Amino acid sequence: VEAVASDLVKGGLRPERGKLKLMDTRREIDRGWRALSEILLAEGKAEIADQVKRFADKMPAVQTANEFIAAGLLNQLSRLPDKDRLAAR
């Protein structure tokens, strides 16, 4: 957490090596859910196909652990009153 906070103070997170792999994996997972939706639709199971598609549509954006931590820190910081927010930096 401290390293992520330090990076944020310095202007942003450093690029992470695993991000591209994570994004590739997410694309494959998304394709799988959408393929399942199409199969279900072809089998006449439109309601379930629609639920699967909506599930895939609602999957959160890809985040590394550090991006997740940074988002949480920034969210907490945004909740502070202005005077405390300035002191926290």
C-alpha positions in Angstrom: 0.0 0.0 0.0 2.8 2.4 0.9 4.6 1.8 -2.5 1.3 2.5 -4.4 0.7 5.6 -2.4 4.3 6.7 -3.1 3.8 6.2 -6.8 0.6 8.2 -6.7 2.3 11.1 -5.0 5.0 11.0 -7.7 2.4 11.3 -10.4 1.0 7.9 -11.1 1.6 4.1 -11.0 4.5 2.5 -12.7 3.5 0.2 -15.6 3.2 -3.4 -14.6 4.6 -6.3 -16.6 1.6 -8.5 -16.0 -1.1 -6.0 -17.2 -1.0 -7.1 -20.9 -1.4 -10.8 -19.9 -4.2 -9.8 -17.6 -6.0 -8.0 -20.4 -5.5 -10.9 -22.9 -6.9 -13.3 -20.3 -9.9 -11.0 -19.8 -10.6 -10.9 -23.5 -10.6 -14.7 -23.7 -13.0 -14.9 -20.7 -15.3 -12.4 -22.3 -15.2 -14.3 -25.6 -16.1 -17.4 -23.7 -19.1 -15.9 -22.0 -20.4 -14.4 -25.3 -19.9 -17.7 -27.1 -21.9 -19.4 -24.4 -24.6 -16.8 -24.8 -24.8 -17.4 -28.6 -25.0 -21.2 -28.0 -27.8 -20.8 -25.5 -29.6 -18.5 -27.9 -29.2 -21.0 -30.7 -30.7 -23.7 -28.4 -33.8 -21.6 -27.8 -32.8 -20.5 -24.3 -33.0 -16.8 -24.9 -33.7 -15.8 -21.3 -30.5 -17.5 -20.0 -28.5 -16.3 -23.0 -29.5 -12.7 -22.1 -28.5 -13.3 -18.5 -25.1 -14.6 -19.5 -24.6 -11.6 -21.9 -25.6 -9.1 -19.1 -23.2 -10.8 -16.8 -20.4 -10.4 -19.3 -21.4 -6.8 -19.9 -21.2 -6.0 -16.1 -17.7 -7.5 -15.5 -15.5 -4.9 -13.9 -12.6 -3.4 -15.8 -9.3 -5.2 -15.7 -7.2 -4.0 -12.8 -3.9 -5.1 -11.4 -3.6 -5.4 -7.6 -1.7 -2.1 -7.5 -4.4 -0.4 -9.6 -7.1 -1.8 -7.3 -5.2 -0.4 -4.2 -4.6 2.9 -5.9 -8.4 3.3 -6.7 -9.2 2.6 -3.1 -6.7 5.1 -1.8 -7.9 7.8 -4.3 -11.5 7.0 -3.2 -10.6 7.4 0.4 -8.7 10.6 -0.3 -11.7 12.1 -2.2 -13.9 11.6 0.8 -11.7 13.8 3.0 -12.6 17.4 3.6 -10.4 19.8 1.4 -8.1 20.8 4.2 -7.4 17.2 5.2 -6.9 16.2 1.6 -4.2 18.8 1.2 -2.5 17.6 4.4 -2.6 14.0 3.3 -0.5 14.8 0.2 
